[in-house]
């Protein structure tokens, strides 16, 4: 009986060590997702919770449980078993992070009269690769049609026939500040939000800002949101309100 207790204690110890390091790894991944890749409100409306849940299940539950089950005194056999478990666990963890990375809102692009969320997987890289960087959050940018009539015609044809919007073409990107006057002209009054949202929800979303001047729609992949601007045509926040 004593031997059984000792064996169980050793199993719990090894599984506990596995869980400890898995928890640290999971915490780093959660911080990356919450504070860089999917800041509020993107985290809540993008549906990434399911992918995160799967990552955490494999990392915090499946891995330590399998370690507990395969633990044995024979170090060589245990080393082989734990190596296989870690290989599968790290592979699933890396794949899950990759899915979250390519699906994150990398660019928030102003085109004509609204903004569009562009994910790394959406980018049209026919004219060159764009290094987004792993440690970058969403970046604000504008996209403009080319001054060259031939290129501009090709851009419009791609939109119509291929469904490649201008927002997905990095070669069309220009600093958002350069479109400040156009943005100011396109801004919608705050009162217009009441057409598509309840008064209570609008007040809860924008009640804390006294210098609000207007808003523009943000077309997302999972839900459309609202971009708020102040009187200096500076972006205040993205809020979870419907723009139409």
N, C-alpha and C positions, 0 to 999 in steps of 0.2 A: 504493500500500500504506500509505503514511504517512497519507493522508487517511482511509483506512478505520479505521486505529488511532485517529486523533483522534476520528472520529465515534463509534466504540465507547466511547472514554473518556468522551466527553460524555454518551452514553446512560447509562453506568454511574453517572456523577456525578449526573445528574438523578434516576435511579431510586433511588440511594442517599439523596438528600435526601428523596425521597418515603417511603422505608422508615424513615428516622430519625424523622420526625414521626408516621408511622403506628405505630411502636413505642412512642412516648411515649403516644399515645392508647390503645393496647392495654393498656399497663401501668396506666394510670389506671382503665380499665374492669375489669381483673383485680383491682386493689386494692378497687374498689367492690364487686365480686361476692364476693370472698373474705372481706373483713373487715367488711362491713356487711350485704349482702343475704343471703349464704349462709354464715354462719360454720359451722365444724365442729360437728357432723357433717352438717349439711344439704347442704353442697356435694357430699359424697361419695355421698349417698343420693338426691339429687333429680334426677340425670341432666342437670344443666345443662352438663356437659362437652361434649356434642354441639353445643349452641347456641354455646358459647364457641369451640369448634373452628371452626365455620363463620364466626364473626365474625373470628377471627384469620386464617383462610385468605383471606377477602376483603380484610382490612386489610393483612396482612403479606406476602402472596404475590401475589394477583391484581392489586391496585392497582399495586405497584411494577413487576411484570412488564409490565403494559399500558403503563405510563409509559415503560418501556424500549423497547417495540415501536413506540409512536406518536411517539416523539421525532423532531423534524425541525428543520432550520435555520429554516424559515419560522415566525417567532414567532406570527403570527396564527393559522395553521392549528394549530400546537402548542397555543396557548392554548385554542382551541376544543376540541381533543381532550382535553386534560388537565382542562378544566372538566367535560366529560361524565363522565370517569372519576371525578373527585372527587365529583360529584353522586351517581353510582351508589354509590360507596364510602361516602359519608357517610349516604346513605339506608339502605343495608343495615346499617351500624353502628348507626344510631339505632333501626332496627326490631328488631335483635337485642337491644339494651339494653332496649327496651320489653318484649319478650317475657320477658326475665329479670326485669324489674321487676314486672310484673303477676303473675308466677308465683312470686315469692319468699315465704318464710314471714314475713308481716308481723306477724301476731298469733299468740300461743301462748295459747290460751284454755282456762281451767279451767271445766268444766261438770259438775256433779254428782259424778263420780268419776274423771274423767280429763281430759287436755288434748287439744286439737285444733289442728292447724295450719290457719290461715286465710290464704289468699293475697288480695291486692287484688282479683283477678278473682272471688273467691268471695263477697265482701261483698254483703250485701243492702242496697242503698242506697235502698230505697223511702221510708224515713223520713228521708232526708237524706244528703248527700255527706260522705264522710270524707276529709280530707286526710292522707294517710299520710306525705308528704314523701319526697324522693329519698334523703336522707342519713340515714335511720333504719334501724336493724337490727330484728330481731324483738323485739316487745314483749310482756311477760307481762301478762295481764289475766284477769279472771273474767267469766263471763256468768251472770246469774240471771234466773229467770222473774219477770215483773211481779207486783206485789202486787194489781194490778187484775184481778179474776177474768175480765173480758171480754177484756182484752189477753192474759192468761195462756192462756186458751182458744184465742185466735187463734194464739198462738205454738206451742202444742202441735199444733194442726191443720195449721199450715204444715210442721211437722216430719213429720207423718204423711203428708199428702197431696201436699205440694210438695217434700219433701226438703230444706227449708231449716232447717238445724240452728240452735239458739240461738246457737252460737259465731259464726255468720255475721251476726248482727244487732247492729250497733254500739250501738244504743239500749239494749241489754241489758247493756252492759259496765259493770263496776264494778272498783275497785282490787282486785288480788289479795290484798292484806293483809286485806281485809274478809272473806275466806273462809278465813282461816288455821286456824280451829278445824275447819272442815269438811274441809280438806285433811289436817290431822293425823289425823282420824278415818278418812280413806280410804286413808292410806298403807299400802303393802304391804311386808312384810319382805324384806330383801335375799335371803334364802334362796330365796324364791319365783322369783327369776330363773333359778335352776338348773333349773327345770322346762322352760324354753324355750331355754336357752343352755348351751353347754358350760362346765364349770368354768374351763377355761383362758381362754375368752373373757370370762367375767365378771370374773375376777381381773385380766385385762389392762385392762378398761374401768374398774374401780372400785378397783383396788389402791392408788391414790395418796391416797385420802381415808379418814382415820381416824375422822371424826366423822359417818359416814353413819348416817342414821336410818331411811330408807325410800325408796320410789319410787312413781311413778305412770306409767301409760301415756301416751304422746303419739301420737295418731293423725295420721299424715302422709298426704301425697298419693302419695308414691312408696314409702315404707316407714314402718312404725310404730317409734317409738323409746321411750326410757326417760328420765324426768326424775328426777334424784337430789336428795334433800333431806337437810339436816343436822338436828341435834337441836333447832335453833331454828326449824325448819320454813322454812328459807331454801333457795332453789334453789342447788344446787352446780353442776350441769352437765346437759347433755343428752348421752346416750351412745348409741352404735349397738349396742343390745341389743334383742332381741325381747321384747315385753311379754306375748305370748300365742302 
